[in-house]
């Protein structure tokens, strides 16, 4: 289940970390490796639409059972 944090919840978490804004969480990430553009993601979806979308993405993956497995030591299809 999705649990939305209230503004008060967020403030308590930031205070516990000694931060004044959520963006400060990323201060430790060097500027040269930060993404400098908005993410190319679809807008929010209803739960069923999201489930269909994620299933379609997962179906693009190659499944282990469709390829030969050459793992040794008795470790097969992991």
N, C-alpha and C positions, 0 to 999 in steps of 0.2 A: 504494500500500500504506500502511496505517496503521502508524506507528511510535510506540509508547508511550514517552514519556519517563519514566525512572525518577526517584525522589526525588532521587538524586544528580545526575542531569542537570538537573533543575529548580533545584537549589541552585546549581549552577555558573552557570546562566543568570542567576539572580537576583543572585548575587555579582558577575557581570560588569556588571550594571546598577546595582549598589550598592543593591539593595532587599532587604528582609527577608521579604516575602511577595508572592505574585502579585497580591493586591488593590491593592498600591501602584502597579501599572501604571496604574491608573485615577485616581490622585490629581490628575492634570492636567485631568480632566473635571469641569467645574463641577457642584456638587451639585444645582443646580436643573434640570439636563438629564439627570441619571441616572435610569434606570428604577428605580422604588421597589417593584417587585413581581416575583415570579418570572416567568420567561418562560413563556408558554403554548405549550409544545412537547411532542410526544409523547415517551414514554420511549424508551430506546435500542432500535434495531431490528436484526435480522439484515440482512446485506447485500442479499439478494434482496428482503426486505420493504421496505427503504429504497429500493431501485431502483424497485419498483412504486409506492411512495408518491410519490417525486420525479417519476416519469413522469406520474402522475395530476395532480400539481400543474402540471407543465409543459403538459399538455394543456388546461388552463384558459386558457392564454394565447392571444391572437389572433395568428395567424401572418401575417407580412408578405404572403405570396402570396394571402391571402384578402381583402385590401383594396387599393384603388387606391393607386398610388404616385405622389406628386406632387413627388418630389425632382428638382431640375433639374441641369443641367450633366452629363448623362450618368451620374449616380449613381442607379442604379435598384435597387430591392429590397435595400437594405442595412439 
